[in-house]
Amino acid sequence: MRTLLGQFVRFAAVGGVGFIVDLGVFNLLRLTVLSPEELHEGPVIAKVISTTLAIACNWIGNRLWTFREHRGRRLVREGVEFGVVSVGGMLIGLLCLWVSHYVLGFTGLLADNISSNVIGLGLGMLFRFALYRLWVFAPHRGDRMPTAPAPAHRTEAGATAATGAAVSADVDHVAGRDHDPGAA
């Protein structure tokens, strides 16, 4: 439970940076070149652009910090999976904005921000966290990058026994000799 809470706190912090990017770019575009007065679909296009930039920021933060111990070796596959989940979260936010703006008729800047950046983002956040944790960065996947083990006792040569074991395991993995360290 403690690990889950720590992961969620890191996820929320990374998401906070993404939120600032998303909110800032959305409002900049919504108030200028993509205002509804200039382009009828402007708010939705602005949201797609701002969310795409936020997704890029979140990919970096979540891969390198939130889920660092569960990131995989297959960067492209993991990136595609992250993108799929992120687009799903973006669609949740877009649906909230679209319903509010075009179905319910709440067309003001505040209404657009509440529907997309409060309701949509909150629902999308829950969706993304669950799928990042259970699919993209799932601990049960076999292609995870090795994490550095806890330091052990020092040997006379100045290297730790744990580091030596980790290097040996990495060499075995690269050479295709994965084995159970408990088996002799």
C-alpha positions as CSV (number, residue, x, y, z in Angstrom):
1,M,0.0,0.0,0.0
2,R,2.9,2.3,0.8
3,T,4.4,1.7,-2.6
4,L,1.1,2.4,-4.3
5,L,0.7,5.7,-2.4
6,G,4.2,6.8,-3.2
7,Q,3.7,6.0,-6.8
8,F,0.4,7.9,-6.9
9,V,2.1,11.0,-5.3
10,R,4.9,10.9,-7.9
11,F,2.3,10.4,-10.6
12,A,0.3,13.4,-9.3
13,A,3.5,15.6,-9.2
14,V,4.4,14.7,-12.8
15,G,0.8,15.2,-13.7
16,G,0.9,18.6,-12.1
17,V,3.7,19.7,-14.5
18,G,1.7,18.2,-17.4
19,F,-1.4,20.1,-16.1
20,I,0.5,23.4,-16.1
21,V,1.7,22.8,-19.7
22,D,-1.8,21.7,-20.7
23,L,-3.6,24.6,-19.0
24,G,-1.2,27.2,-20.2
25,V,-1.1,26.1,-23.9
26,F,-4.9,25.5,-24.0
27,N,-5.7,29.0,-22.7
28,L,-3.0,30.6,-24.8
29,L,-4.5,29.0,-28.0
30,R,-8.1,29.4,-26.9
31,L,-7.7,33.1,-26.3
32,T,-5.7,33.7,-29.6
33,V,-5.5,31.8,-32.8
34,L,-8.0,29.0,-31.8
35,S,-10.7,31.1,-30.2
36,P,-14.3,30.1,-31.1
37,E,-14.7,33.5,-32.8
38,E,-11.9,32.7,-35.1
39,L,-12.5,29.0,-35.6
40,H,-15.7,27.1,-34.6
41,E,-13.7,24.0,-33.6
42,G,-11.0,26.1,-32.0
43,P,-11.4,24.9,-28.3
44,V,-11.3,21.2,-29.3
45,I,-8.2,21.7,-31.5
46,A,-6.5,23.8,-28.8
47,K,-7.2,20.9,-26.3
48,V,-5.7,18.3,-28.6
49,I,-2.5,20.4,-29.0
50,S,-2.2,21.3,-25.3
51,T,-2.8,17.7,-24.2
52,T,-0.3,16.3,-26.7
53,L,2.4,18.5,-25.3
54,A,1.4,17.6,-21.8
55,I,1.6,13.9,-22.7
56,A,5.2,14.3,-23.9
57,C,6.1,15.9,-20.6
58,N,4.3,13.2,-18.6
59,W,6.0,10.4,-20.6
60,I,9.4,11.7,-19.6
61,G,8.5,12.2,-15.9
62,N,6.6,8.9,-15.5
63,R,9.2,6.8,-17.2
64,L,12.2,8.4,-15.4
65,W,10.6,9.0,-12.0
66,T,7.1,7.6,-11.2
67,F,7.5,4.1,-12.6
68,R,11.4,4.0,-13.0
69,E,11.7,0.6,-11.3
70,H,9.1,-0.9,-13.7
71,R,10.2,0.7,-17.0
72,G,10.9,-1.7,-19.8
73,R,13.8,-2.3,-22.1
74,R,11.5,-1.9,-25.2
75,L,11.3,1.8,-25.3
76,V,9.3,2.0,-28.5
77,R,6.7,-0.6,-27.4
78,E,6.4,1.1,-24.0
79,G,6.1,4.5,-25.7
80,V,3.3,3.3,-28.0
81,E,1.5,1.8,-25.0
82,F,1.9,5.0,-23.0
83,G,0.6,7.0,-26.0
84,V,-2.4,4.7,-26.4
85,V,-3.4,5.1,-22.7
86,S,-2.7,8.9,-22.9
87,V,-4.8,9.3,-25.9
88,G,-7.6,7.4,-24.1
89,G,-7.2,9.9,-21.2
90,M,-7.2,12.8,-23.7
91,L,-10.5,11.5,-25.3
92,I,-12.1,11.5,-21.9
93,G,-11.2,15.2,-21.5
94,L,-12.3,16.0,-25.0
95,L,-15.6,14.3,-24.5
96,C,-16.2,16.3,-21.4
97,L,-15.3,19.6,-23.2
98,W,-17.4,18.6,-26.3
99,V,-20.5,17.8,-24.2
100,S,-20.2,21.0,-22.2
101,H,-19.4,23.3,-25.1
102,Y,-21.5,21.9,-28.0
103,V,-24.3,19.9,-26.3
104,L,-25.0,21.8,-23.1
105,G,-24.1,25.2,-24.6
106,F,-21.6,26.3,-21.9
107,T,-19.3,28.2,-24.3
108,G,-17.4,30.6,-22.0
109,L,-13.7,30.3,-21.2
110,L,-14.4,29.3,-17.6
111,A,-16.9,26.6,-18.6
112,D,-14.4,25.2,-21.2
113,N,-11.7,25.1,-18.5
114,I,-13.9,23.4,-15.9
115,S,-15.2,20.8,-18.3
116,S,-11.8,19.9,-19.8
117,N,-9.3,20.8,-17.1
118,V,-11.2,19.9,-14.0
119,I,-13.8,17.2,-14.8
120,G,-12.1,15.7,-17.9
121,L,-8.6,15.8,-16.4
122,G,-9.7,14.2,-13.2
123,L,-11.5,11.4,-14.9
124,G,-8.6,11.0,-17.3
125,M,-6.1,10.9,-14.5
126,L,-7.8,8.0,-12.8
127,F,-8.0,6.1,-16.1
128,R,-4.3,6.8,-17.0
129,F,-2.9,5.9,-13.5
130,A,-4.7,2.6,-13.5
131,L,-3.6,1.6,-17.0
132,Y,0.0,2.9,-16.6
133,R,0.3,0.8,-13.5
134,L,-1.5,-2.3,-14.7
135,W,-0.3,-2.4,-18.3
136,V,2.4,0.0,-19.5
137,F,4.7,-0.1,-16.4
138,A,3.3,-3.4,-15.0
139,P,5.8,-5.0,-12.6
140,H,4.9,-8.5,-13.9
141,R,6.3,-7.9,-17.4
142,G,9.4,-9.8,-18.2
143,D,11.3,-7.0,-20.0
144,R,11.9,-4.7,-17.1
145,M,15.2,-2.9,-16.8
146,P,17.3,-4.1,-13.8
147,T,17.3,-1.7,-10.8
148,A,20.4,-1.2,-8.7
149,P,20.3,-3.5,-5.7
150,A,20.7,-2.1,-2.2
151,P,24.4,-1.7,-1.3
152,A,25.9,-4.7,0.5
153,H,29.2,-5.0,2.4
154,R,32.4,-3.6,0.8
155,T,35.1,-5.9,-0.3
156,E,38.8,-5.0,-0.2
157,A,38.7,-4.0,-3.8
158,G,36.2,-1.3,-3.0
159,A,33.3,-2.9,-5.0
160,T,30.2,-4.1,-3.3
161,A,29.2,-7.8,-3.5
162,A,25.7,-6.7,-4.6
163,T,27.0,-4.6,-7.4
164,G,29.1,-7.5,-8.6
165,A,26.1,-9.8,-8.6
166,A,24.1,-7.2,-10.5
167,V,26.8,-6.8,-13.1
168,S,27.0,-10.6,-13.4
169,A,23.2,-10.8,-13.9
170,D,23.3,-8.1,-16.5
171,V,26.1,-9.9,-18.4
172,D,24.2,-13.1,-18.2
173,H,21.0,-11.5,-19.4
174,V,22.7,-9.8,-22.4
175,A,24.4,-13.1,-23.2
176,G,21.1,-14.9,-23.1
177,R,21.9,-16.9,-20.0
178,D,19.1,-15.8,-17.7
179,H,18.9,-18.1,-14.8
180,D,17.5,-18.3,-11.3
181,P,20.2,-17.1,-8.9
182,G,18.9,-19.5,-6.2
183,A,19.4,-22.5,-8.4
184,A,23.0,-23.8,-8.4
